């Protein structure tokens, strides 16, 4: 069985707790959106189910009650708003410090392992091609692992992706499905 680092263990515990809360607790605004709350019937008694609400439904209308919260992700998998590194999981800040101390190395197409501490390695410097076009076009992107690991252990899903020209950095916790730009603290 591969060695599980403390950072990886904390990340998995946080993800499990978040998933449990998200699946078991309806949001506070659910009753304000037709068909979203726990009190909404599965099918209306007087006919077929209503069509889905159009985009923008649930926005604030004076005197109409609470509005649905704004979406966390805009189209394309970039989660908004950008956050400073201290608002992200602790290991993201630690990774920023590791890579900053190494001057954000570039190592060709696949990247390479770099020794960090206590025999652990962290991989980085590989080219990120942005094939899905989620990040802004025209960037020269380089990927970096967030969590150090023991040699031979599998890499996890957390990455930093940095535009080597503009020096913008994005964090992904789910292997490039969603990104959040880091607004400060991780140049």
Secondary structure, DSSP 8 states (H G I E B T S, - for coil): -----HHHHHHHHHHHHHHHHHHHS--TTGGGSTTTSTTS-SS-TTSS------TTTT---TTS-------SB-TTSEEEEEEEGGGS-HHHHHHHHHHHHTT----TTT-EEEE-STTEEEEEEEEE--TT--S-TT--EEEEESS-EETTS---S-EEEEETTT--EEEESSTTSSEEEEEES--
